[in-house]
Amino acid sequence: MEGPGKVAFRRTYSSHSIKVRSVEVGPGSFQKIKMLGRGDVGKVYLVREKKTTKLFAMKVLSKKEMIERRKIKRALTEQEILATANHPFIVTLHHSFQSEQYLYFCMEYCMGGEFFRALQSRPGKCLSEDGSRFYAAEVTAALEYLHLMGFIYRDLKPENILLHQSGHIMLSDFDLAKQSNERGGRPAMIHQEENGIPLIDTRSCTADFRANSFVGTEEYIAPEVIQSTGHTSAVDWWTLGILIYEMIYATTPFKGAERNDTFTNIINLPVTFRDTPKVSQACKDVVTRLLDKRETTRLGSKSGASEVKQHKWFAKINWGLLRNTQPPIVPTASNGIDAVNFRQMHESTSLHLEKQHSTQSRAPSQIRGVAGAGAGSAPGTPGADDGLEPPADGDLFGAFSSMTLHYDGES
């Protein structure tokens, strides 16, 4: 068994290495071990696949709740992201399927638990500036990939960042993500810089797109979302600024006594820095520029992730070797089943996987833009779904794809 910090972190960037097949499992293929989390329309369970004894995190979404809360489209968006993403810092989907009452996402089990909980257990509930830079870099790489796919994430916060057993991050919960258009965004523009390194402009992938939903989490929400002026991928760079601040100072910069006080502070107050802990001028500069209240001049608003990655605060980061760098937090060693890095949660009503019978939806061969789902933690700020036209056949979940994904190099 490999010791802490020696955990293999084998993931490839190549989208050619995913094989999509018709679903090979159903609810009865898994044994439920315990609940790991709950959201407004679903729950996440630690499960064991009976045939292989492998552990997975299974997100189970109630169709009834999704219909009542108008969140079907969000589920389809999340499936699209999970089924098409192949990135080391985005959680891996292995199976998706449905029964009469539920949608299921069978995903990689991130034994390190929530990043939020890992922060809470640190001395002072925070990280050093160097530690914060490492995790900010991994988040930036994940956001860059999502933007290249044509998606705005819109719900970055420590609760939505999971830790792999190795300590590297894995972004999860894509139910608030928004696609720039039906075809997955525009092609990325490549700019030649003075040093000769080609830089990919991820901003161009979502350039013509403004969303209007009032979504996000209270202390992380961007000014343009509060003011309902429409928002772009620049909201993700705002939330990165909040995350960096929280990692260093153990609090968010605009938190008020009440929700409306927080919103007033976000719109009006400049970001201020405490005397302790001491941080570099470059750190203050990157946070100040990410937390620019004008989205048009915010860091990342012109050419996206490449602009953020070029900031002097990230000068120490070797972007190509992030996956091979020892993370600042190495989660407590776990046999998996003990779920030591998760909060203890108890269910009032128990889900019996064995009693659920799968219902087949469209075969993967019929799908190009596979569509997605999320139990997610309930967003702090409710936003109406962007609407979904009822299909002619009346099957609201007909676009949900039952599939099994095989990754090259997977043991």
N, C-alpha and C positions, 0 to 999 in steps of 0.2 A: 504494500500500500504506500502510495507516495505521501510524504509528510506535508505539513502546511507550507505554502509558498512553492511547492514543487508540483502542484496540480497541473495536469496537462490542459492547455488552452488551445485546442485545435479547431480553428474555424477558418474558412477560406473566404476571400472576397468574391470569388468567381461565381457569378450567377449561373454559369453553365453546369455547375456541379450539383444542381438540384434535380432529382427525378420526381415528377408528379405522377402519382398513380391513383386509381380508384381506391377508396378507403378500405383498409385491411383490418380494421377493428370496429368495435361498437362499445356502448356503455358497459356491457357485461364482460368486456375483455379486461376490465380494471377492478382492482380492489381498493376501496377508499381507506386511507389511513387516518388523516385528520384534516381539519379545515385550516388553511393558511391565511385567508383574508376574505373580506366581503365588501361588496359595493352596492349600489342602489338597484341593480337589476341582476345581480348574480354573485357567485361565490367562487373562491379558488381553493381547490383541495390538493393535498399531497396524495397521489395514487401510485399503486404498483401494478405494472402490467403483468397479468397472471402468467402469460406464456414465457416472457423473457426475464421476469422479476425486476425489470428496470423501473426506477422511480421517475415520475413525471409530475409537473404541476398541471392540474386540469381546471380550466376556467369553465364554469357551467352557468349559462345565462338563461333566465326564465323567459320564454316567449311571451307569456301573459304580461309580465312586467314590462318587457320591451314595447309591446303594443300599447299598453296603457301610458307609458312615458314617452312614446314616440321616439324610440331609440333603435329602430330596426336598421336604419341607414348607417348608424354608427357601428353597429355590429358588422355590417357588410364591409365598411371601410377598414375596420380593424383586421378582418380576415384577409383583405387584399394586401395590406402591408405585411402581415405575418407570413402569408403564403408566397410573397414575391421577394421579401427581404432576405439577403444572405450576407450578414455583416457580423463581425465578432462582438460588436457592442449593442446588438439588437437581439432580443430573446428569440430563440429558435422554435418554430412550430413543427411538430411531427405528424399530428393528425387533426383533422376537423371533421365533425359529423353532427347529426342531429337526431333527436327522438321526437315524439309527439309534443312534449312539453318544453324541451330544452335544446340549446345549441351548445356544443362542446368544442373547446380548444385544448388539445393535449400538447403541452409545451415543455421545453427543457426546464428542469427543476434547478433553480438558482439557489444552492444551499446556503449562500452567504446572507440571504434574506434581504430586507429593505435597506437601502443606503441610509434612509432616515433613522432607522433603529441603530445602525452601526455608528452614526454620528452621535446619537443620544448616549451611547455607551462609552464615548471617548471622554478623557479628562476635559472639562470645560465645554463638552458637547460640540467641539469644533476640531478643525484640522490646522496644521501649520500652513503657511503660505505655499510652501513647496508641495505639500500633500493636496491642497486645494487646486493648485495648477495642474497636477497630474489628472485629477478627476474632471476638471473643467476641459482639459484637452480631449479626454475620451468622450465626453458629452458632445463636444464640438464635432468630433469625427462622426458620431452617430447622427447628429443633426445635419451635417453635410450630406450624408448618404440619403437621409429622408428627403431633403430638399432636391437632391438630384433625381429622386424618384417622382418629384412633383408634389410632395406632401408638406404641409405645415404641421408641426407636432402639436403646438398650442397648450400642452399641459405638463411642461417640465417642472418637476419639484422632487425633493428627495424621496418621497413616498413612491414615485413612479420609476425610480432607479433601483434595480436589483443588483446584488453582488453575486458574481460567479464564485464558486468555491475557491478559486484562485485569487479573488479580490478585485478582478477587473469588473467594470460595470456592464450591465445589460439593460437597455432601455425597454420598458414594458408599457402596457396600457395605452393603446392607440385609438380608443373610442372617441377622443375629441379631435383626432387628426382630420385634416381637411385636404382633399385633393384639388389641385389647381384647375384641372379640367378633366374631361372624360378619358383623355389619352395619356394621362400621367405626366403632364408638364411639357415644356418646350425643351429642345436640346440645350445642353450646357454650352456656354460660350467659353472659348479658351483664349486668354490674354497672354501676350508675351511680356514679361517684366524685364527690368533693366539687367537683372542678374542672369537672365536667360532661362529661368525656370518657368515652364508653362503653368499658369494658374487657372484653375477651373472656376468659372463664375457661376456659382450655384443660384445666385439671385435670379438669373435669366430663366431658370426652370419654373419659377413661380411668378414671373414678372408682371403678367397682365391680370393677376388674380387678387381680388380683395374679398375677404369673407366678412360677414356682418353679424354672425351669431355672438351672443354675449356669453362666452364660455371661458373657463379658466379657473384658477384657484386664487381666492381672495388676495393673499399677500404677494402673489406672483403676477397678477394681472397687469397688462400693459395699459398706459394712458389712453391709447387710441381705441382699445376695447371698451373701456369705461365710457369714453365719449361717443361711442357708437359711430365713429367716422369711417368704419371699415378697417380691416387690418390685413397685413401681408406677412410674409415669412419673417419680417423684422421683429414680430412678437417673440419669436424663438430666441433672438439675440437679447432682447430685454430680459426674458426669464433666465438666460444664462448669467446675466449680470446679477440678478437677485440670488441665484444659486451660489455664485462665487462669494458674495457678501455673507450669505448664511453659513457657508462652510467655514469661513474665517472667524466670524463674530457670533455664531450660534443664535442669531436672530435675523429677521429680514429688515431691510432699511426703512420701510415706510409703515410698519405695523402701528395701528392706532387702537384706541380702547374699544371701538365698535367698528363694524364693517364700513360704514360710511366715512368714518374718520380715516380709515386706511385708504379708501378711494380718494379722499380729499388730499391726503399726503402724497399719494402717487402722482396726482395731477399737478400739485403745487410745490411740494418741498424738494429742495436739492438734496442729493445724497451726501451724507456727512460721515466722516470716519472717526472712530474713537482713538484715543491715544494708545490703548492697549487692546489687542496685541499690536505691536509695531509692524507695519507692512511697507513694502517698497513703494516708491513713487509710481513705478510702472503698474503695480497692482491697482493703486488708486485710479490711475489713468484708464486702465482697461474697464474697470467697473463703472467709472463716470461716463465713459463713452458708450458702453453697452446700455447704461441707464439714461441715455439721452431721451428726453420726453418727446422730441420731434423725431418721428420714425425716419424721415428723409435724410437726417444727418447722423443717425445712430450707427455705431460701428456694425458692419455687416449689411447695411442697407444698400450699399452700392454693388459689391460683387460677392456678397454672401460669406461663406465660411473661409474662403481664401483670404479675405480682408481681416477676419478675426484671427486666423492662424498666423498672419504676418505681424500681429501686434508684438511689440518688444517684450511684453510680459511672457509670451510663449517662446522666446528665443532659445531657452534651454531644452525645449521639447524636441525630441527626434520623432516626428510624426510616423515615420515608417516602422519604428521599433516599439511603439507604445505597447503592443500586445506582448512583447518579450521583456518588458520592464517590470520589476517587482513592484506591485501596488503598495501604497502606504498602509492600507488596512488589509490584513490577511484574516479572513473570518475564522471564528472558532472552529476547530476540526469537528466534523460531524459524520455520523454514519448515515446521515440522510434522514432516516426514519425519526430520529429524535427531534428534528427541526429546531435545533437549539438557537438558531439565529432568527426565529420568527416569534411573534407574540403568541401567547397561549389563547386560543379562541374556542368557544363552545357553541355548538349549534342548538337552536331551540327545536328546529324540525330537521330530521335527518333525510338525506338523499340516498336512495337505494339504487346504486348503479345497475345491479343485476335485474331490477324490475323494469328498467327502461329499454325499450326496443328501438333500434335504429330505424330511421326512415331515410331512404336514399334520395338525394337531390341530384342536380345536373352533374354529369360525369366531368372530370377535369378536362378531358379533351375538347369539351364544348366551351371552355372558358379561356379568355385571353387576359382580361383584367380581373383576376380572381378577387372576390369581394370579402370584407372583414369583420371582427367582433371584439367587444370588450366589456368585462365586468367592471374592471377598473375600480379605483376608489372613487366614490361619488364626488364629482367636481364640487368645489366650494361654491361656485357660482353657477346656478342652473342656466342652461341655454336650451331653447327649443331646438329640436332636430330640424335640419334644413329641408324636411319634407320628403316624402317618398310616394311616388304615384303608385296606387294599388295596381298590381299586375292584372292583366285581363283574365287569367285563370283563377284569380282570387287567392293564390298561394303567396302569402307575404314573405315566406322564407325560401321561395323557389330559387332565388339567386345565391343562396348560401351553398357553398360547394363542399361535398363530402370527399375528402382526399387524404392520402398518406404521402408524406414527403420523405424522400431518401436523399441523404447528403453524402457526397463522395468523401472517403476517408473516415467515415463514421464506423466506430467499432460495433 
